[in-house]
Amino acid sequence: MTWIVSTSWGLSKVGGIVSAIAYAHRLAGYDPPPTSHTLVRDAMRALRRRRGVASKGAKAAIALPELEELVRRLDRETLAGKRDAALLLVAWWGAFRRSEAVALNVDDVSPTPGGVAVAIRRSKTDQEGEGATIGLEAKGGELCPVAALEGWIRAGGITSGPIFRGLTRHGTVRRTALNAQEVARLTKRLAALAGLDPKRFGGHSLRAGHVTEAYRQDLPEAQIMAHTRHASVAMLARYRREADPIRRGTTSKIRVPGST
């Protein structure tokens, strides 16, 4: 068997291809798969050493201070402003992937004491559609996801189907859902208006920001994982390090002799 790997492919893409090959062979009854061969493992180790395992182009997290700055740039008297505020706040408080946010339908949201329950029918890590339910609390104020969501649904006259939809040039609400890329475009546009570097932010910045803020406020790791639906603590390690690198490191604990 001959595998051709482009020199322009990133480490994550190559790793994904290798994993897919392994999975396909196991389904066909070949266990161990050819990807477990020493030559393949050595090649992957060499690639990791050459390319590095650090995430290239990882987007900056939008924690609460940044979220507030972005929301302030919206004209929430307009239909577009109401929709964008709801999209930002629901995605942030729910720690949703951008694909999950734009996939929400009216039937996925139901009232619950203190806020709303949001059903995620399918996600990146739940391809079989087992589903999950995420609670959004009514926080009050400009950053309340429940008020923003209800305001958009009411203003848009949305009674069924996709919640987050595009608008025509005449300002009427379309029937089809937004593309997931619109979450990234919205985040970048508002970041630029807030005086931030838009290249640093993207659709994942909202989910990353929720996790970062949760760590900053010392929420239990198990509670964070239950909300974000991460499969392991290891997946959250980067957010834990970046949330408060000084306090979570050792330098703040080491005393310098003679200092007060």
C-alpha positions in Angstrom: 0.0 0.0 0.0 1.3 3.4 -0.9 0.3 6.6 1.0 0.9 10.0 -0.5 1.2 12.9 2.0 1.3 16.4 0.8 4.1 18.6 2.3 1.5 21.3 2.8 -0.7 19.3 5.1 -0.6 20.1 8.7 0.0 17.6 11.5 -3.6 17.5 12.5 -4.7 16.6 9.0 -2.2 13.8 8.6 -3.1 12.5 12.1 -6.8 12.5 11.1 -6.1 10.6 7.9 -4.1 8.0 9.8 -6.9 7.6 12.4 -9.4 7.2 9.6 -7.3 4.5 7.9 -7.0 2.7 11.2 -10.7 2.9 11.9 -11.6 1.6 8.4 -9.2 -1.4 8.7 -10.6 -2.3 12.2 -14.1 -2.3 10.8 -12.9 -4.6 8.0 -11.5 -7.0 10.6 -7.8 -6.1 10.3 -6.6 -5.6 13.9 -4.0 -4.4 14.4 -4.4 -2.0 11.4 -1.4 -1.2 9.2 -1.1 2.2 10.8 0.3 0.5 13.9 3.3 -0.6 12.0 6.7 0.7 13.3 7.4 2.6 10.1 4.1 4.6 10.4 4.7 5.3 14.1 8.2 6.5 13.4 7.0 8.6 10.5 4.4 10.3 12.8 7.0 10.9 15.5 9.4 12.5 13.0 6.5 14.7 11.7 5.7 15.9 15.2 9.3 16.7 15.8 9.6 18.6 12.5 6.3 20.5 12.6 5.8 20.7 16.4 2.7 19.7 18.2 1.6 23.2 19.2 -1.7 24.3 17.6 -1.0 26.7 14.7 -3.4 29.5 14.3 -5.3 28.7 17.4 -7.9 31.5 18.0 -7.8 33.7 21.1 -10.5 33.1 23.7 -13.3 35.7 24.2 -13.7 35.8 28.0 -16.3 38.0 29.7 -14.5 41.3 29.3 -14.0 40.7 25.6 -17.6 39.4 25.2 -18.9 42.6 26.8 -16.9 44.7 24.4 -18.2 42.8 21.4 -21.8 43.0 22.4 -21.5 46.8 23.0 -20.7 47.2 19.3 -24.1 45.9 18.2 -27.1 48.1 17.5 -29.7 46.0 19.3 -32.6 48.1 18.1 -32.2 46.6 14.7 -33.2 43.1 13.6 -29.7 42.2 12.7 -28.4 43.5 16.0 -30.9 41.4 17.9 -30.0 38.3 16.0 -26.3 38.8 16.4 -26.6 39.5 20.1 -28.6 36.3 20.5 -26.1 34.3 18.5 -23.1 35.6 20.4 -24.6 35.1 23.8 -26.2 31.7 23.3 -23.0 30.4 21.7 -20.8 31.8 24.5 -23.0 30.8 27.5 -23.7 27.4 26.0 -20.0 26.9 25.1 -21.4 25.7 21.8 -19.3 24.9 18.7 -20.3 27.2 15.9 -21.9 24.4 14.0 -24.0 23.5 17.0 -25.2 27.1 17.4 -26.4 27.6 13.9 -28.1 24.2 13.8 -30.5 25.1 16.7 -34.2 24.9 15.9 -37.1 26.4 17.8 -38.1 23.0 19.0 -34.6 22.6 20.6 -35.3 25.3 23.1 -37.7 24.8 26.0 -38.4 26.9 29.2 -37.0 25.6 32.4 -37.0 27.1 35.9 -34.4 29.9 35.9 -33.8 30.0 32.1 -34.1 27.6 29.1 -32.9 24.1 28.2 -31.2 23.8 24.9 -31.1 20.4 23.2 -28.0 19.6 21.1 -29.2 16.9 18.7 -25.8 16.1 17.1 -22.3 17.4 17.5 -18.7 16.8 16.4 -18.1 14.3 19.1 -21.6 12.8 19.0 -22.0 11.5 15.4 -24.6 8.9 16.4 -27.0 11.6 17.6 -27.2 10.6 21.3 -27.8 14.3 22.1 -27.3 16.4 25.1 -29.2 19.1 27.0 -27.5 22.3 28.1 -29.0 24.8 30.5 -28.8 28.6 29.9 -29.6 30.7 33.0 -31.4 34.0 32.7 -28.6 36.3 33.9 -30.3 39.7 33.4 -28.5 42.7 31.9 -26.9 43.1 28.5 -25.2 39.7 28.6 -28.3 37.6 29.3 -28.5 34.8 26.7 -32.2 34.0 27.5 -33.4 37.6 27.0 -31.4 38.0 23.8 -32.7 34.7 22.4 -36.3 35.5 23.2 -36.0 39.0 21.9 -34.6 37.8 18.5 -37.2 35.0 18.1 -40.0 37.4 18.9 -38.7 40.2 16.6 -38.0 37.8 13.8 -41.4 36.2 14.0 -39.8 32.8 14.1 -42.2 30.1 15.2 -40.6 26.9 13.8 -37.4 25.8 12.0 -33.9 27.3 12.3 -33.4 30.0 15.0 -30.5 31.8 13.5 -31.2 32.9 10.0 -29.9 35.3 7.4 -31.6 38.5 6.4 -32.4 39.7 2.9 -31.1 43.1 1.7 -34.6 44.4 2.4 -34.3 43.3 6.1 -36.7 40.4 6.0 -35.8 37.1 7.7 -34.9 34.2 5.5 -36.2 30.7 6.1 -32.8 29.0 6.0 -30.2 28.7 8.8 -27.0 30.7 8.9 -23.8 29.1 7.7 -21.4 28.2 10.5 -18.8 30.5 8.9 -21.0 33.4 9.8 -20.2 33.0 13.5 -16.5 33.5 12.7 -17.3 36.5 10.4 -19.4 38.1 13.1 -16.8 37.6 15.8 -14.0 39.1 13.6 -16.1 42.1 12.6 -17.1 43.0 16.1 -13.5 42.4 17.3 -12.3 45.0 14.8 -14.9 47.5 15.9 -13.8 46.9 19.5 -10.2 47.8 18.5 -9.0 44.2 18.8 -7.0 42.3 16.2 -9.7 40.4 14.2 -7.1 37.8 13.0 -6.8 36.6 16.6 -10.5 35.6 16.8 -12.8 33.2 15.2 -15.9 31.1 15.8 -14.1 28.9 18.3 -13.2 31.9 20.4 -16.7 31.9 22.0 -16.5 28.3 23.2 -12.8 28.8 24.3 -13.8 32.0 26.1 -16.4 30.2 28.2 -14.0 27.5 29.3 -11.3 30.1 30.0 -13.7 32.2 32.1 -14.9 29.1 34.0 -11.3 28.3 35.0 -10.6 31.9 36.0 -13.6 31.7 38.3 -12.4 28.4 39.8 -15.3 26.3 38.7 -14.8 22.6 39.2 -13.3 20.8 36.3 -16.0 18.1 36.2 -18.7 20.8 36.0 -16.9 22.5 33.1 -16.6 19.2 31.3 -20.3 18.4 31.8 -21.2 21.7 30.3 -18.8 21.7 27.4 -19.0 18.0 26.7 -15.3 17.6 26.3 -14.3 13.9 26.3 -11.3 14.2 28.7 -9.5 16.5 31.1 -6.6 16.5 28.7 -8.7 18.3 26.1 -9.1 21.1 28.5 -5.5 21.4 29.6 -4.6 24.2 27.3 -7.5 26.3 28.5 -6.5 25.7 32.1 -2.9 26.9 31.4 -4.0 29.9 29.5 -6.8 31.1 31.8 -4.4 32.4 34.5 -0.8 31.3 33.8 0.7 33.1 36.7 -1.6 32.0 39.5 -1.8 28.4 38.1 2.0 28.2 37.7 4.7 27.9 40.3 6.3 31.4 40.0 3.6 32.9 42.3 4.3 30.3 45.0 8.1 30.6 45.1 9.4 33.3 47.5 12.5 35.3 46.9 14.7 35.4 50.0 14.7 38.9 51.5 11.6 40.0 49.7 8.3 41.0 51.4 
